[in-house]
Amino acid sequence: MATYYFHIRHADHVVVDFEGSAFPDLTAARQEAIETLRELVRHALMKRGQEIPMGIVIHDERGAWAEEIDIATAIPEIVPRLR
């Protein structure tokens, strides 16, 4: 198992994950990041006035960037459809 860190990206700041979580691989961490971002956005929308997170930046246990999940990836329904 590898440790991955989910840093929550807002428009003007990042909330750093200092604890991390163990996952079998990056694919599993990515899926969890998508679910986490969906939950965070849902919670922010219900708490009117709370800042909506823009994405989650995943770092590996060495601190290296592994992937970024943005709101459009986690919730594609909110992206305007172009014709």
C-alpha positions in Angstrom: 0.0 0.0 0.0 1.2 3.5 -0.8 0.3 6.7 1.0 -1.3 9.5 -1.1 -2.1 13.0 0.1 -5.2 14.9 -1.1 -4.6 18.6 -1.1 -7.9 20.5 -1.5 -7.5 23.3 -4.0 -9.7 26.4 -3.7 -9.7 29.5 -5.9 -7.3 31.4 -3.7 -5.6 28.8 -1.4 -4.9 25.1 -0.8 -5.8 23.1 2.2 -2.8 20.7 2.7 -3.4 17.1 3.8 -0.6 16.3 6.3 -1.9 12.8 7.2 -2.5 11.1 3.9 -4.3 7.8 3.3 -3.1 4.4 2.2 -4.3 3.0 -1.2 -3.2 0.0 -3.2 -2.3 2.2 -6.2 -2.9 5.6 -7.9 -6.1 4.4 -9.6 -7.7 3.7 -6.2 -6.5 7.0 -4.8 -7.9 8.8 -7.9 -11.3 7.2 -7.5 -11.4 8.2 -3.8 -10.3 11.7 -4.7 -13.3 11.9 -7.2 -15.7 10.8 -4.5 -14.2 13.1 -1.9 -14.4 16.1 -4.2 -18.1 15.3 -5.0 -18.9 15.2 -1.3 -17.0 18.4 -0.5 -18.8 20.3 -3.3 -22.2 18.9 -2.2 -21.5 20.0 1.4 -20.3 23.4 0.3 -23.5 23.9 -1.8 -25.7 22.9 1.1 -23.9 25.3 3.5 -24.5 28.4 1.3 -21.7 30.9 1.5 -19.0 28.2 2.1 -16.3 28.2 -0.5 -16.6 25.5 -3.2 -13.4 23.5 -3.7 -12.0 23.6 -7.3 -10.1 20.3 -7.2 -7.9 17.9 -5.3 -4.2 17.6 -6.0 -2.9 14.1 -5.3 0.7 13.8 -4.1 2.5 10.6 -3.4 4.4 9.6 -0.3 7.6 11.3 -1.6 5.6 14.6 -1.9 5.7 14.4 -5.7 2.6 15.5 -7.7 0.8 12.4 -8.9 -2.5 13.7 -10.4 -5.0 16.5 -10.1 -8.8 15.9 -10.1 -10.7 19.1 -11.0 -14.4 19.8 -10.5 -15.2 19.0 -14.1 -13.8 15.5 -13.8 -15.6 14.8 -10.6 -18.9 16.3 -11.6 -19.1 16.5 -15.4 -22.8 17.4 -15.2 -21.9 21.0 -14.1 -19.8 21.7 -17.1 -21.7 23.5 -19.8 -22.2 21.4 -22.9 -20.9 23.0 -26.1 -22.7 22.3 -29.3 
